[in-house]
Structure formats: structure tokens, C-alpha cells
């Protein structure tokens, strides 16, 4: 319904604040949300002049009878991935350590990143899925949704699945952007840790019945999503298996 922001900075530079708020406004437009207010706090001595802290919160509403209940998930349901636009907003503490961003070249174009730099690739805006998911919900009985944010696959998907069931995910089906391969190789990070930190190219997962699979994929693709099946629900006490 609406969003409010909070910006704290060492020095209020109007042209920079304007760019930040403009980005927030763009996100609100994409999600059909109103930016109704906020606060800008100038705090010299606490923040350096060129640094700022940004936070925000939003309020939403849903009819009680339309609340998605994970208890409807059952064996044989399919898991559909909605592709991410990159690493999104999670895992940057590890990314900064891996690339030593303040002391290394992250601005030079790289062929394997379609001639974008590492810095530009890492700053690709986070995908907002609101409109696509609302369109899907208006036509399909979606059984569960998991936003793949901090904690990756292993911490987010389990919250959307009842006890006794497991997300059985085929590793080879996941379209992993090359930036994640660079992070893994440069940081010597085990793949299990990658899937427990990053979205690995999957920004959101939805679970639907097998009979609704094709229609769901059509709806999501018509909404502009790169959507594809990555697995199914099986009986198991392991919440997530990537094989």
C-alpha cells in the first residue's frame, strides 16, 4: 500500500539525496506502492560526508481468505523459479571481502560479463516481482512462495514448506549468472555455502500443482519473467535437497 524511507547522512547534498529518493520512487512505481513520506537526517561527525544509511518499510494488506497457506503443499507439486537480475541485495558483506572492493579494479569491462565491469554487475538493481506474482495469484492456486533473499535456498525455501516435505531441486536446471561463478572461484567458496548465501540466479520460487505448471509458466512469461521449473516436492525430513 505505502512506503516510507529514512536517509541518514554526514552531509545533506541535495543532488545525491534526490538520486536516492528517485530510485526509491521508481521501486514504488514498479510495485504499485505509494511513497507517502520519510525523513532525511543530517548527522555530521557520526557519518562521513560521502556515506549514508538508507532504510525503509512498507505496509501491505491481504484479505484473510486469500492468505497463502503452506499446508496446502503436497508431494508431487512443482517448484517454479523466477530468475533474478543478479545478486540482488544480499551477500554483499561476503562480496566486499572476496573482491576487496576498495583496493581492487572492479571498474574494467569483462568479456564474460557482457563487457560490463564487476562493479556495474554487482550494482544491477534488484528485481521486484510484485506485479508478476499478483497476476499469477489471480489465475492460479499458488500453494507457497519463497523470496530468495539472505540465507539463500537453505534458509528461505524451508519456511514455505510443511514439515515432512522437501524441495527436491535439480542443480543443473538452475540458470546461474556468471557473476556467481566469479565469486565462488575467487573466494574459494564451497557450492553449498553459495546456495546458503546467495540467490544463485533465482529471486523467487513458487509452488503449484503439477496440473497448473504449464499455465503458471505461461502467465509468468507473459508478465516478463524468465520462469522455469527447478524441482518438485517430495516426502523427506530434509527441507531442501539440491542434487
Phi and psi in degrees as GROMACS dihedral restraints (atoms count N, CA, C in turn):
[ dihedral_restraints ]
;  ai    aj    ak    al  type     phi  dphi    fc
    3     4     5     6     1  -150.7    20    10
    4     5     6     7     1   161.6    20    10
    6     7     8     9     1  -134.2    20    10
    7     8     9    10     1   142.5    20    10
    9    10    11    12     1  -127.8    20    10
   10    11    12    13     1   143.7    20    10
   12    13    14    15     1  -117.5    20    10
   13    14    15    16     1   162.8    20    10
   15    16    17    18     1  -139.9    20    10
   16    17    18    19     1   123.7    20    10
   18    19    20    21     1  -123.4    20    10
   19    20    21    22     1   123.7    20    10
   21    22    23    24     1  -115.1    20    10
   22    23    24    25     1   135.6    20    10
   24    25    26    27     1  -146.3    20    10
   25    26    27    28     1   162.4    20    10
   27    28    29    30     1   -76.9    20    10
   28    29    30    31     1   -34.3    20    10
   30    31    32    33     1  -144.8    20    10
   31    32    33    34     1   131.0    20    10
   33    34    35    36     1   -80.6    20    10
   34    35    36    37     1    98.7    20    10
   36    37    38    39     1  -100.6    20    10
   37    38    39    40     1   104.9    20    10
   39    40    41    42     1   -51.1    20    10
   40    41    42    43     1   -39.5    20    10
   42    43    44    45     1   -67.1    20    10
   43    44    45    46     1   -34.0    20    10
   45    46    47    48     1   -73.9    20    10
   46    47    48    49     1   -44.0    20    10
   48    49    50    51     1   -60.5    20    10
   49    50    51    52     1   -38.7    20    10
   51    52    53    54     1   -61.6    20    10
   52    53    54    55     1   -41.2    20    10
   54    55    56    57     1   -65.6    20    10
   55    56    57    58     1   -40.5    20    10
   57    58    59    60     1   -63.6    20    10
   58    59    60    61     1   -49.6    20    10
   60    61    62    63     1   -65.5    20    10
   61    62    63    64     1   -33.6    20    10
   63    64    65    66     1   -62.0    20    10
   64    65    66    67     1   -41.0    20    10
   66    67    68    69     1   -64.1    20    10
   67    68    69    70     1   -41.1    20    10
   69    70    71    72     1   -62.4    20    10
   70    71    72    73     1   -43.0    20    10
   72    73    74    75     1   -62.7    20    10
   73    74    75    76     1   -40.2    20    10
   75    76    77    78     1   -60.2    20    10
   76    77    78    79     1   -42.5    20    10
   78    79    80    81     1   -63.5    20    10
   79    80    81    82     1   -38.5    20    10
   81    82    83    84     1   -65.8    20    10
   82    83    84    85     1   -40.0    20    10
   84    85    86    87     1   -62.8    20    10
   85    86    87    88     1   -44.2    20    10
   87    88    89    90     1   -60.4    20    10
   88    89    90    91     1   -31.7    20    10
   90    91    92    93     1  -102.9    20    10
   91    92    93    94     1     6.4    20    10
   93    94    95    96     1    66.1    20    10
   94    95    96    97     1    34.5    20    10
   96    97    98    99     1  -115.6    20    10
   97    98    99   100     1   145.4    20    10
   99   100   101   102     1   -93.8    20    10
  100   101   102   103     1   132.1    20    10
  102   103   104   105     1   -89.1    20    10
  103   104   105   106     1   102.9    20    10
  105   106   107   108     1  -100.5    20    10
  106   107   108   109     1    -4.8    20    10
  108   109   110   111     1   165.0    20    10
  109   110   111   112     1  -173.3    20    10
  111   112   113   114     1   167.9    20    10
  112   113   114   115     1  -169.0    20    10
  114   115   116   117     1  -145.5    20    10
  115   116   117   118     1   139.9    20    10
  117   118   119   120     1  -118.2    20    10
  118   119   120   121     1   118.4    20    10
  120   121   122   123     1  -110.5    20    10
  121   122   123   124     1   121.1    20    10
  123   124   125   126     1   -92.9    20    10
  124   125   126   127     1   118.9    20    10
  126   127   128   129     1  -130.7    20    10
  127   128   129   130     1    70.6    20    10
  129   130   131   132     1   -63.2    20    10
  130   131   132   133     1   142.3    20    10
  132   133   134   135     1    91.9    20    10
  133   134   135   136     1   -24.2    20    10
  135   136   137   138     1   -99.6    20    10
  136   137   138   139     1   -43.7    20    10
  138   139   140   141     1  -112.7    20    10
  139   140   141   142     1   139.5    20    10
  141   142   143   144     1   -61.6    20    10
  142   143   144   145     1   159.0    20    10
  144   145   146   147     1   -57.6    20    10
  145   146   147   148     1   -36.7    20    10
  147   148   149   150     1   -96.4    20    10
  148   149   150   151     1    12.4    20    10
  150   151   152   153     1  -117.3    20    10
  151   152   153   154     1   154.2    20    10
  153   154   155   156     1  -149.4    20    10
  154   155   156   157     1   161.7    20    10
  156   157   158   159     1  -121.5    20    10
  157   158   159   160     1   131.8    20    10
  159   160   161   162     1  -124.6    20    10
  160   161   162   163     1   130.8    20    10
  162   163   164   165     1  -142.0    20    10
  163   164   165   166     1   164.7    20    10
  165   166   167   168     1  -168.4    20    10
  166   167   168   169     1   168.0    20    10
  168   169   170   171     1  -149.1    20    10
  169   170   171   172     1   157.0    20    10
  171   172   173   174     1  -132.3    20    10
  172   173   174   175     1   160.0    20    10
  174   175   176   177     1  -121.7    20    10
  175   176   177   178     1   132.9    20    10
  177   178   179   180     1  -128.9    20    10
  178   179   180   181     1   168.5    20    10
  180   181   182   183     1  -142.2    20    10
  181   182   183   184     1   145.5    20    10
  183   184   185   186     1  -144.1    20    10
  184   185   186   187     1   140.9    20    10
  186   187   188   189     1   -62.9    20    10
  187   188   189   190     1   137.1    20    10
  189   190   191   192     1   -55.5    20    10
  190   191   192   193     1   -40.1    20    10
  192   193   194   195     1   -73.2    20    10
  193   194   195   196     1   -10.4    20    10
  195   196   197   198     1  -100.7    20    10
  196   197   198   199     1     1.7    20    10
  198   199   200   201     1   -64.5    20    10
  199   200   201   202     1   129.3    20    10
  201   202   203   204     1   -73.2    20    10
  202   203   204   205     1   128.5    20    10
  204   205   206   207     1  -113.1    20    10
  205   206   207   208     1   117.9    20    10
  207   208   209   210     1   -64.2    20    10
  208   209   210   211     1   -16.2    20    10
  210   211   212   213     1   -63.8    20    10
  211   212   213   214     1   -16.0    20    10
  213   214   215   216     1   -80.6    20    10
  214   215   216   217     1   -11.3    20    10
  216   217   218   219     1   -65.4    20    10
  217   218   219   220     1   137.0    20    10
  219   220   221   222     1  -142.7    20    10
  220   221   222   223     1   165.5    20    10
  222   223   224   225     1   -56.1    20    10
  223   224   225   226     1   135.1    20    10
  225   226   227   228     1    97.5    20    10
  226   227   228   229     1   -13.2    20    10
  228   229   230   231     1   -64.9    20    10
  229   230   231   232     1   155.2    20    10
  231   232   233   234     1  -106.0    20    10
  232   233   234   235     1   151.5    20    10
  234   235   236   237     1  -107.6    20    10
  235   236   237   238     1   120.5    20    10
  237   238   239   240     1  -107.3    20    10
  238   239   240   241     1   131.1    20    10
  240   241   242   243     1   -95.3    20    10
  241   242   243   244     1   140.7    20    10
  243   244   245   246     1  -109.0    20    10
  244   245   246   247     1   119.4    20    10
  246   247   248   249     1   -61.4    20    10
  247   248   249   250     1   145.7    20    10
  249   250   251   252     1   -88.5    20    10
  250   251   252   253     1   170.7    20    10
  252   253   254   255     1   -98.5    20    10
  253   254   255   256     1     6.1    20    10
  255   256   257   258     1   150.8    20    10
  256   257   258   259     1  -146.2    20    10
  258   259   260   261     1   -81.0    20    10
  259   260   261   262     1    -5.7    20    10
  261   262   263   264     1    57.6    20    10
  262   263   264   265     1  -137.5    20    10
  264   265   266   267     1  -109.5    20    10
  265   266   267   268     1    18.2    20    10
  267   268   269   270     1  -129.2    20    10
  268   269   270   271     1   145.4    20    10
  270   271   272   273     1    93.6    20    10
  271   272   273   274     1     9.9    20    10
  273   274   275   276     1   -71.6    20    10
  274   275   276   277     1   -25.2    20    10
  276   277   278   279     1   -62.3    20    10
  277   278   279   280     1   -43.7    20    10
  279   280   281   282     1   -69.5    20    10
  280   281   282   283     1   -40.7    20    10
  282   283   284   285     1   -59.5    20    10
  283   284   285   286     1   -45.2    20    10
  285   286   287   288     1   -61.9    20    10
  286   287   288   289     1   -36.8    20    10
  288   289   290   291     1   -71.0    20    10
  289   290   291   292     1   -43.6    20    10
  291   292   293   294     1   -62.0    20    10
  292   293   294   295     1   -45.4    20    10
  294   295   296   297     1   -92.9    20    10
  295   296   297   298     1    -7.4    20    10
  297   298   299   300     1    45.4    20    10
  298   299   300   301     1    59.0    20    10
  300   301   302   303     1   -58.4    20    10
  301   302   303   304     1   -24.8    20    10
  303   304   305   306     1   -85.1    20    10
  304   305   306   307     1   -10.4    20    10
  306   307   308   309     1  -128.4    20    10
  307   308   309   310     1    10.8    20    10
  309   310   311   312     1  -131.4    20    10
  310   311   312   313     1   167.3    20    10
  312   313   314   315     1   -84.5    20    10
  313   314   315   316     1   106.4    20    10
  315   316   317   318     1  -117.4    20    10
  316   317   318   319     1    15.8    20    10
  318   319   320   321     1  -109.7    20    10
  319   320   321   322     1   -10.2    20    10
  321   322   323   324     1   -79.1    20    10
  322   323   324   325     1   135.4    20    10
  324   325   326   327     1   -61.6    20    10
  325   326   327   328     1   145.3    20    10
  327   328   329   330     1  -127.6    20    10
  328   329   330   331     1   132.7    20    10
  330   331   332   333     1   -57.6    20    10
  331   332   333   334     1   -43.6    20    10
  333   334   335   336     1   -69.0    20    10
  334   335   336   337     1   -11.4    20    10
  336   337   338   339     1  -108.1    20    10
  337   338   339   340     1    29.8    20    10
  339   340   341   342     1    58.2    20    10
  340   341   342   343     1    39.1    20    10
  342   343   344   345     1    64.3    20    10
  343   344   345   346     1    22.6    20    10
  345   346   347   348     1   -95.8    20    10
  346   347   348   349     1   158.5    20    10
  348   349   350   351     1   -83.1    20    10
  349   350   351   352     1   166.2    20    10
  351   352   353   354     1   -61.5    20    10
  352   353   354   355     1   -43.5    20    10
  354   355   356   357     1   -60.1    20    10
  355   356   357   358     1   -45.9    20    10
  357   358   359   360     1   -63.5    20    10
  358   359   360   361     1   -40.4    20    10
  360   361   362   363     1   -64.6    20    10
  361   362   363   364     1   -42.7    20    10
  363   364   365   366     1   -66.1    20    10
  364   365   366   367     1   -26.9    20    10
  366   367   368   369     1   -93.4    20    10
  367   368   369   370     1    10.8    20    10
  369   370   371   372     1   -58.4    20    10
  370   371   372   373     1   128.1    20    10
  372   373   374   375     1   -57.8    20    10
  373   374   375   376     1   145.8    20    10
  375   376   377   378     1   -67.8    20    10
  376   377   378   379     1   133.7    20    10
  378   379   380   381     1   -67.5    20    10
  379   380   381   382     1   137.0    20    10
  381   382   383   384     1  -108.1    20    10
  382   383   384   385     1   122.6    20    10
  384   385   386   387     1  -100.9    20    10
  385   386   387   388     1     5.2    20    10
  387   388   389   390     1   -50.7    20    10
  388   389   390   391     1   -57.4    20    10
  390   391   392   393     1   -64.6    20    10
  391   392   393   394     1   -40.0    20    10
  393   394   395   396     1   -64.4    20    10
  394   395   396   397     1   -43.5    20    10
  396   397   398   399     1   -69.7    20    10
  397   398   399   400     1   -38.9    20    10
  399   400   401   402     1   -62.7    20    10
  400   401   402   403     1   -38.9    20    10
  402   403   404   405     1   -63.8    20    10
  403   404   405   406     1   -42.6    20    10
  405   406   407   408     1   -62.9    20    10
  406   407   408   409     1   -44.5    20    10
  408   409   410   411     1   -63.6    20    10
  409   410   411   412     1   -26.7    20    10
  411   412   413   414     1   -76.3    20    10
  412   413   414   415     1   -11.9    20    10
  414   415   416   417     1  -123.0    20    10
  415   416   417   418     1   -22.4    20    10
  417   418   419   420     1  -126.3    20    10
  418   419   420   421     1   146.0    20    10
  420   421   422   423     1   -80.9    20    10
  421   422   423   424     1    87.5    20    10
  423   424   425   426     1   -76.6    20    10
  424   425   426   427     1   127.0    20    10
  426   427   428   429     1   -87.7    20    10
  427   428   429   430     1   -32.1    20    10
  429   430   431   432     1  -161.9    20    10
  430   431   432   433     1   157.8    20    10
  432   433   434   435     1  -137.2    20    10
  433   434   435   436     1   138.1    20    10
  435   436   437   438     1  -133.0    20    10
  436   437   438   439     1   126.3    20    10
  438   439   440   441     1   -88.2    20    10
  439   440   441   442     1   119.7    20    10
  441   442   443   444     1   -85.6    20    10
  442   443   444   445     1    90.5    20    10
  444   445   446   447     1  -112.5    20    10
  445   446   447   448     1  -140.5    20    10
  447   448   449   450     1   -59.1    20    10
  448   449   450   451     1   131.6    20    10
  450   451   452   453     1   101.6    20    10
  451   452   453   454     1    -7.2    20    10
  453   454   455   456     1    55.8    20    10
  454   455   456   457     1  -146.4    20    10
  456   457   458   459     1   -68.7    20    10
  457   458   459   460     1   -41.6    20    10
  459   460   461   462     1   -74.3    20    10
  460   461   462   463     1   -18.6    20    10
  462   463   464   465     1  -108.6    20    10
  463   464   465   466     1   -21.6    20    10
  465   466   467   468     1   -94.7    20    10
  466   467   468   469     1   -46.0    20    10
  468   469   470   471     1   -61.3    20    10
  469   470   471   472     1   -41.4    20    10
  471   472   473   474     1   -56.6    20    10
  472   473   474   475     1   -29.1    20    10
  474   475   476   477     1   -69.0    20    10
  475   476   477   478     1   -14.6    20    10
  477   478   479   480     1  -106.1    20    10
  478   479   480   481     1    10.2    20    10
  480   481   482   483     1  -128.2    20    10
  481   482   483   484     1   134.2    20    10
  483   484   485   486     1   -66.8    20    10
  484   485   486   487     1   159.2    20    10
  486   487   488   489     1   -59.9    20    10
  487   488   489   490     1   143.8    20    10
  489   490   491   492     1    91.1    20    10
  490   491   492   493     1    -6.9    20    10
  492   493   494   495     1  -120.7    20    10
  493   494   495   496     1   158.1    20    10
  495   496   497   498     1  -140.6    20    10
  496   497   498   499     1   143.9    20    10
  498   499   500   501     1   -85.4    20    10
  499   500   501   502     1   110.3    20    10
  501   502   503   504     1   -97.7    20    10
  502   503   504   505     1   103.6    20    10
  504   505   506   507     1  -111.4    20    10
  505   506   507   508     1   132.0    20    10
  507   508   509   510     1   -87.8    20    10
  508   509   510   511     1   115.0    20    10
  510   511   512   513     1   -58.1    20    10
  511   512   513   514     1   -40.4    20    10
  513   514   515   516     1   -69.9    20    10
  514   515   516   517     1   -14.5    20    10
  516   517   518   519     1   -83.7    20    10
  517   518   519   520     1   -15.2    20    10
  519   520   521   522     1   -81.9    20    10
  520   521   522   523     1   127.6    20    10
  522   523   524   525     1   -86.6    20    10
  523   524   525   526     1    95.3    20    10
  525   526   527   528     1   -90.9    20    10
  526   527   528   529     1   116.3    20    10
  528   529   530   531     1   -59.8    20    10
  529   530   531   532     1   149.2    20    10
  531   532   533   534     1   -63.5    20    10
  532   533   534   535     1   -24.4    20    10
  534   535   536   537     1   -58.8    20    10
  535   536   537   538     1   -32.5    20    10
  537   538   539   540     1   -71.2    20    10
  538   539   540   541     1   -33.7    20    10
  540   541   542   543     1   -65.0    20    10
  541   542   543   544     1   -39.2    20    10
  543   544   545   546     1   -63.8    20    10
  544   545   546   547     1   -44.3    20    10
  546   547   548   549     1   -61.1    20    10
  547   548   549   550     1   -47.3    20    10
  549   550   551   552     1   -61.7    20    10
  550   551   552   553     1   -45.5    20    10
  552   553   554   555     1   -70.4    20    10
  553   554   555   556     1   -45.7    20    10
  555   556   557   558     1   -67.3    20    10
  556   557   558   559     1   -35.1    20    10
  558   559   560   561     1   -93.9    20    10
  559   560   561   562     1    -0.7    20    10
  561   562   563   564     1    49.7    20    10
  562   563   564   565     1    50.4    20    10
  564   565   566   567     1   -97.7    20    10
  565   566   567   568     1   126.6    20    10
  567   568   569   570     1   -59.1    20    10
  568   569   570   571     1   145.8    20    10
  570   571   572   573     1   -60.7    20    10
  571   572   573   574     1   -34.7    20    10
  573   574   575   576     1   -61.6    20    10
  574   575   576   577     1   -36.8    20    10
  576   577   578   579     1   -70.8    20    10
  577   578   579   580     1   -34.2    20    10
  579   580   581   582     1   -61.1    20    10
  580   581   582   583     1   -44.7    20    10
  582   583   584   585     1   -73.6    20    10
  583   584   585   586     1   -13.4    20    10
  585   586   587   588     1   -99.7    20    10
  586   587   588   589     1     2.6    20    10
  588   589   590   591     1  -124.1    20    10
  589   590   591   592     1   -44.9    20    10
  591   592   593   594     1  -110.1    20    10
  592   593   594   595     1   167.3    20    10
  594   595   596   597     1   -80.5    20    10
  595   596   597   598     1   -15.9    20    10
  597   598   599   600     1    56.4    20    10
  598   599   600   601     1    28.3    20    10
  600   601   602   603     1    99.7    20    10
  601   602   603   604     1    -1.4    20    10
  603   604   605   606     1  -117.6    20    10
  604   605   606   607     1   107.9    20    10
  606   607   608   609     1   -83.3    20    10
  607   608   609   610     1   -25.0    20    10
  609   610   611   612     1  -156.4    20    10
  610   611   612   613     1   147.1    20    10
  612   613   614   615     1  -121.8    20    10
  613   614   615   616     1   139.9    20    10
  615   616   617   618     1  -125.8    20    10
  616   617   618   619     1   144.9    20    10
  618   619   620   621     1  -112.5    20    10
  619   620   621   622     1   126.7    20    10
  621   622   623   624     1  -135.3    20    10
  622   623   624   625     1   165.8    20    10
  624   625   626   627     1   -66.7    20    10
  625   626   627   628     1   153.5    20    10
  627   628   629   630     1   -55.1    20    10
  628   629   630   631     1   -39.2    20    10
  630   631   632   633     1   -67.0    20    10
  631   632   633   634     1   -20.8    20    10
  633   634   635   636     1   -98.6    20    10
  634   635   636   637     1     1.6    20    10
  636   637   638   639     1   -58.7    20    10
  637   638   639   640     1   -55.7    20    10
  639   640   641   642     1   -63.4    20    10
  640   641   642   643     1   -42.8    20    10
  642   643   644   645     1   -64.9    20    10
  643   644   645   646     1   -39.1    20    10
  645   646   647   648     1   -62.6    20    10
  646   647   648   649     1   -44.3    20    10
  648   649   650   651     1   -62.7    20    10
  649   650   651   652     1   -41.2    20    10
  651   652   653   654     1   -62.3    20    10
  652   653   654   655     1   -44.6    20    10
  654   655   656   657     1   -62.9    20    10
  655   656   657   658     1   -45.9    20    10
  657   658   659   660     1   -66.3    20    10
  658   659   660   661     1   -40.2    20    10
  660   661   662   663     1   -68.0    20    10
  661   662   663   664     1   -37.9    20    10
  663   664   665   666     1   -66.9    20    10
  664   665   666   667     1   -21.5    20    10
  666   667   668   669     1   -87.7    20    10
  667   668   669   670     1     3.1    20    10
  669   670   671   672     1    94.2    20    10
  670   671   672   673     1     9.9    20    10
  672   673   674   675     1   -93.2    20    10
  673   674   675   676     1   145.9    20    10
  675   676   677   678     1   -88.3    20    10
  676   677   678   679     1    91.5    20    10
  678   679   680   681     1  -111.6    20    10
  679   680   681   682     1   138.5    20    10
  681   682   683   684     1  -159.1    20    10
  682   683   684   685     1   159.0    20    10
  684   685   686   687     1   -80.7    20    10
  685   686   687   688     1   133.0    20    10
  687   688   689   690     1  -118.3    20    10
  688   689   690   691     1    -7.7    20    10
  690   691   692   693     1   175.8    20    10
  691   692   693   694     1  -166.4    20    10
  693   694   695   696     1  -145.6    20    10
  694   695   696   697     1   166.9    20    10
  696   697   698   699     1   -91.6    20    10
  697   698   699   700     1   128.5    20    10
  699   700   701   702     1  -126.5    20    10
  700   701   702   703     1   168.4    20    10
  702   703   704   705     1   -82.9    20    10
  703   704   705   706     1   124.2    20    10
  705   706   707   708     1  -177.1    20    10
  706   707   708   709     1   152.9    20    10
  708   709   710   711     1   -87.4    20    10
  709   710   711   712     1    -7.4    20    10
  711   712   713   714     1   -84.0    20    10
  712   713   714   715     1   119.9    20    10
  714   715   716   717     1   -66.2    20    10
  715   716   717   718     1   -36.4    20    10
  717   718   719   720     1  -138.5    20    10
  718   719   720   721     1   130.1    20    10
  720   721   722   723     1  -127.2    20    10
  721   722   723   724     1   125.0    20    10
  723   724   725   726     1  -112.8    20    10
  724   725   726   727     1   113.8    20    10
